[in-house]
Amino acid sequence: MPSTPDPGDVPEVLTIMPDWGSSQRVAGVFSPSLSSELRTRIRAWNDEWKFILNPQKTIHWPEPEVGRQWIAEGNALVEAIQAELGSRYRVVGGFADYAPES
């Protein structure tokens, strides 16, 4: 259950972005604290970044629509993570730089 901050507490900011590390972590969110469904979505989103965008060499989506869908899913994940973690955190996206060129 999400914790409720004391009045006057400033929420901790969690920036969600893809990560090369463990599939259990996406930049600040240790996912075992989240629901199984949300952890699955986070892993799929992160894997798409690693294996389809493959930013080791260049940031280039195979099709711009694939990149737009990835950004949309990232935004949906930010909202879902916020809902699960509650008001103790302020969840923000840090992945706009990966948006495909229009």
TINU-974736 format. One line per 8 residues: number of its first residue (from 1); their letters; for each residue x, y, z of N, C-alpha, C. Coordinates in nm, 4 decimals, padded with zeros to 6 digits, m for minus. Layout:
N
NUM = A = X Y Z X Y Z X Y Z  ... .
***
This chain:
102
1 = MPSTPDPG = 00.0845 m00.1183 00.0000 00.0000 00.0000 00.0000 00.0886 00.1239 00.0000  00.0600 00.2239 m00.0863 00.1416 00.3443 m00.0903 00.1377 00.4174 00.0433  00.2529 00.4699 00.0791 00.2585 00.5445 00.2045 00.2106 00.6875 00.1824  00.1604 00.7476 00.2874 00.1131 00.8851 00.2826 00.2159 00.9722 00.3524  00.2651 01.0759 00.2845 00.3660 01.1603 00.3470 00.3048 01.2465 00.4575  00.3892 01.2863 00.5511 00.3468 01.3806 00.6531 00.3260 01.5158 00.5879  00.2309 01.5961 00.6395 00.2127 01.7301 00.5838 00.3452 01.8067 00.5869  00.3752 01.8741 00.4806 00.4985 01.9510 00.4708 00.6144 01.8733 00.4107 .
9 = DVPEVLTI = 00.6023 01.7395 00.4006 00.7079 01.6608 00.3372 00.7095 01.6889 00.1875  00.8284 01.6951 00.1327 00.8441 01.7135 m00.0110 00.8617 01.5744 m00.0719  00.7812 01.5403 m00.1731 00.7938 01.4063 m00.2313 00.9316 01.3863 m00.2949  00.9829 01.2645 m00.2825 01.1077 01.2293 m00.3489 01.0803 01.2166 m00.4986  01.1681 01.2713 m00.5808 01.1500 01.2661 m00.7257 01.2180 01.1407 m00.7794  01.1432 01.0617 m00.8537 01.1964 00.9455 m00.9232 01.1877 00.9720 m01.0727  01.3007 00.9694 m01.1401 01.3036 00.9897 m01.2839 01.3128 00.8538 m01.3505  01.2147 00.8242 m01.4336 01.2087 00.6957 m01.5028 01.2765 00.7101 m01.6384 .
17 = MPDWGSSQ = 01.3765 00.6249 m01.6599 01.4481 00.6230 m01.7876 01.5004 00.4824 m01.8108  01.5304 00.4480 m01.9349 01.5827 00.3141 m01.9609 01.7186 00.2969 m01.8946  01.7543 00.1706 m01.8712 01.8747 00.1415 m01.7940 01.9431 00.0171 m01.8502  02.0750 00.0189 m01.8590 02.1509 m00.0968 m01.9057 02.1653 m00.2016 m01.7973  02.1402 m00.1652 m01.6734 02.1623 m00.2552 m01.5604 02.0617 m00.3681 m01.5538  02.0346 m00.4090 m01.4345 01.9457 m00.5212 m01.4075 01.8080 m00.4986 m01.4681  01.7466 m00.6076 m01.5135 01.6103 m00.5969 m01.5658 01.5111 m00.5700 m01.4527  01.5589 m00.5743 m01.3284 01.4727 m00.5461 m01.2138 01.4709 m00.3978 m01.1784 .
25 = RVAGVFSP = 01.5471 m00.3165 m01.2508 01.5605 m00.1765 m01.2118 01.5519 m00.0886 m01.3363  01.4767 00.0165 m01.3279 01.4748 00.1184 m01.4325 01.4925 00.2521 m01.3628  01.6142 00.2997 m01.3635 01.6529 00.4317 m01.3135 01.5760 00.4778 m01.1908  01.6094 00.4239 m01.0799 01.5528 00.4728 m00.9556 01.4384 00.3914 m00.8998  01.3811 00.3041 m00.9779 01.2693 00.2239 m00.9276 01.3156 00.0797 m00.9173  01.3300 00.0323 m00.7953 01.3616 m00.1093 m00.7757 01.2296 m00.1825 m00.7861  01.2081 m00.2474 m00.8975 01.0756 m00.2941 m00.9345 01.0111 m00.4003 m00.8461  01.0820 m00.4778 m00.7618 01.0067 m00.5710 m00.6771 00.9052 m00.5020 m00.5859 .
33 = SLSSELRT = 00.9190 m00.3718 m00.5647 00.8203 m00.2998 m00.4844 00.6931 m00.2694 m00.5637  00.6918 m00.3039 m00.6920 00.5773 m00.2783 m00.7795 00.5049 m00.4087 m00.8111  00.3844 m00.3972 m00.8645 00.3062 m00.5154 m00.9003 00.3759 m00.5951 m01.0103  00.3448 m00.7220 m01.0176 00.4018 m00.8107 m01.1181 00.3709 m00.7604 m01.2603  00.2468 m00.7180 m01.2822 00.2075 m00.6674 m01.4147 00.2919 m00.5465 m01.4537  00.3117 m00.4554 m01.3613 00.3891 m00.3342 m01.3912 00.5364 m00.3688 m01.4130  00.5908 m00.4621 m01.3356 00.7295 m00.5045 m01.3566 00.7474 m00.5639 m01.4965  00.6487 m00.6409 m01.5421 00.6543 m00.6991 m01.6764 00.6545 m00.5898 m01.7828 .
41 = RIRAWNDE = 00.5698 m00.4901 m01.7663 00.5651 m00.3788 m01.8628 00.6964 m00.3007 m01.8635  00.7539 m00.2780 m01.7456 00.8809 m00.2045 m01.7363 00.9912 m00.2814 m01.8082  00.9989 m00.4125 m01.7834 01.1021 m00.4936 m01.8494 01.0861 m00.4903 m02.0012  00.9639 m00.5033 m02.0516 00.9401 m00.5010 m02.1962 00.9786 m00.3658 m02.2554  00.9435 m00.2583 m02.1865 00.9761 m00.1231 m02.2324 01.1277 m00.1033 m02.2360  01.1952 m00.1459 m02.1304 01.3403 m00.1324 m02.1243 01.4085 m00.2198 m02.2298  01.3584 m00.3414 m02.2498 01.4162 m00.4302 m02.3505 01.3986 m00.3737 m02.4910  01.2874 m00.3098 m02.5162 01.2671 m00.2488 m02.6481 01.3733 m00.1422 m02.6724 .
49 = WKFILNPQ = 01.4033 m00.0643 m02.5711 01.5090 00.0378 m02.5810 01.6440 m00.0273 m02.6093  01.6758 m00.1342 m02.5356 01.8056 m00.2004 m02.5507 01.8226 m00.2679 m02.6863  01.7188 m00.3407 m02.7290 01.7358 m00.4298 m02.8425 01.6803 m00.3773 m02.9743  01.5832 m00.2877 m02.9704 01.5297 m00.2325 m03.0957 01.5951 m00.0983 m03.1257  01.5944 m00.0081 m03.0275 01.6639 00.1189 m03.0496 01.8144 00.0942 m03.0540  01.8651 00.0079 m02.9660 02.0067 m00.0276 m02.9596 02.0950 00.0973 m02.9589  02.0841 00.1788 m02.8527 02.1540 00.3075 m02.8518 02.3046 00.2994 m02.8306  02.3640 00.1795 m02.8354 02.5097 00.1699 m02.8236 02.5790 00.2393 m02.9392 .
57 = KTIHWPEP = 02.5178 00.2324 m03.0549 02.5809 00.2889 m03.1744 02.5210 00.4234 m03.2130  02.3889 00.4284 m03.2195 02.3200 00.5510 m03.2604 02.1760 00.5436 m03.2114  02.1128 00.6577 m03.1973 01.9716 00.6604 m03.1596 01.8908 00.6681 m03.2888  01.8388 00.5526 m03.3279 01.7625 00.5466 m03.4533 01.6583 00.4359 m03.4423  01.5323 00.4743 m03.4399 01.4240 00.3762 m03.4392 01.4071 00.3226 m03.5802  01.3721 00.1943 m03.5961 01.3525 00.1391 m03.7301 01.2406 00.2113 m03.8059  01.1391 00.2538 m03.7346 01.0289 00.3337 m03.7887 00.9932 00.4377 m03.6832  00.9650 00.5614 m03.7216 00.9289 00.6632 m03.6230 00.8107 00.6230 m03.5347 .
65 = EVGRQWIA = 00.7135 00.5496 m03.5905 00.5967 00.5094 m03.5123 00.6350 00.4170 m03.3967  00.7356 00.3339 m03.4164 00.7838 00.2463 m03.3092 00.8350 00.3317 m03.1931  00.9105 00.4342 m03.2266 00.9613 00.5250 m03.1238 00.8510 00.6026 m03.0547  00.7517 00.6478 m03.1299 00.6389 00.7210 m03.0692 00.5606 00.6303 m02.9740  00.5422 00.5047 m03.0130 00.4726 00.4096 m02.9248 00.5545 00.3829 m02.7991  00.6868 00.3770 m02.8121 00.7738 00.3547 m02.6962 00.7652 00.4733 m02.5994  00.7660 00.5944 m02.6536 00.7513 00.7146 m02.5697 00.6150 00.7133 m02.5007  00.5090 00.6787 m02.5739 00.3739 00.6737 m02.5151 00.3679 00.5708 m02.4021 .
73 = EGNALVEA = 00.4285 00.4540 m02.4223 00.4306 00.3529 m02.3166 00.5121 00.4033 m02.1972  00.6209 00.4733 m02.2229 00.6986 00.5315 m02.1131 00.6155 00.6284 m02.0309  00.5385 00.7125 m02.0985 00.4512 00.8061 m02.0266 00.3437 00.7328 m01.9469  00.2899 00.6249 m02.0048 00.1906 00.5445 m01.9332 00.2542 00.4760 m01.8119  00.3788 00.4323 m01.8248 00.4495 00.3720 m01.7120 00.4720 00.4730 m01.5998  00.5070 00.5952 m01.6359 00.5244 00.7004 m01.5344 00.3956 00.7140 m01.4523  00.2821 00.7196 m01.5208 00.1535 00.7328 m01.4511 00.1239 00.6104 m01.3648  00.1507 00.4910 m01.4178 00.1212 00.3685 m01.3428 00.2126 00.3537 m01.2212 .
81 = IQAELGSR = 00.3391 00.3879 m01.2372 00.4325 00.3824 m01.1241 00.3913 00.4829 m01.0182  00.3533 00.6033 m01.0621 00.3063 00.7052 m00.9678 00.1868 00.6533 m00.8887  00.0922 00.5904 m00.9574 m00.0279 00.5394 m00.8912 00.0066 00.4324 m00.7878  00.1027 00.3461 m00.8213 00.1381 00.2399 m00.7272 00.2222 00.2899 m00.6099  00.3084 00.3863 m00.6328 00.3966 00.4340 m00.5260 00.3314 00.5389 m00.4367  00.2321 00.6073 m00.4893 00.1616 00.7060 m00.4086 00.2316 00.8404 m00.4003  00.1809 00.9237 m00.3114 00.2236 01.0638 m00.3063 00.3575 01.0857 m00.2360  00.4163 00.9814 m00.1828 00.5491 00.9968 m00.1217 00.6526 01.0284 m00.2294 .
89 = YRVVGGFA = 00.6218 00.9919 m00.3549 00.7118 01.0134 m00.4670 00.6439 01.1001 m00.5724  00.7276 01.1707 m00.6487 00.6820 01.2392 m00.7694 00.7577 01.1723 m00.8830  00.6857 01.1001 m00.9662 00.7473 01.0218 m01.0730 00.7449 01.1042 m01.2014  00.8618 01.1151 m01.2661 00.8742 01.1916 m01.3900 00.9473 01.1073 m01.4940  00.9256 01.1385 m01.6195 00.9934 01.0695 m01.7292 01.1236 01.1387 m01.7635  01.2249 01.0593 m01.7939 01.3538 01.1125 m01.8354 01.4005 01.0485 m01.9643  01.3084 01.0315 m02.0573 01.3398 00.9564 m02.1800 01.3032 01.0325 m02.3074  01.2703 01.1604 m02.2955 01.2290 01.2393 m02.4134 01.3380 01.2486 m02.5201 .
97 = DYAPES = 01.4638 01.2406 m02.4787 01.5736 01.2492 m02.5770 01.5720 01.1331 m02.6756  01.5006 01.0261 m02.6434 01.4943 00.9098 m02.7322 01.3757 00.9164 m02.8296  01.3007 01.0230 m02.8266 01.1869 01.0365 m02.9188 01.2396 01.0424 m03.0628  01.1685 00.9779 m03.1544 01.2139 00.9824 m03.2946 01.1941 01.1226 m03.3515  01.2757 01.1524 m03.4488 01.2596 01.2806 m03.5170 01.1310 01.2767 m03.5968  01.0650 01.3888 m03.6028 00.9366 01.3936 m03.6757 00.9550 01.3894 m03.8238 .
***
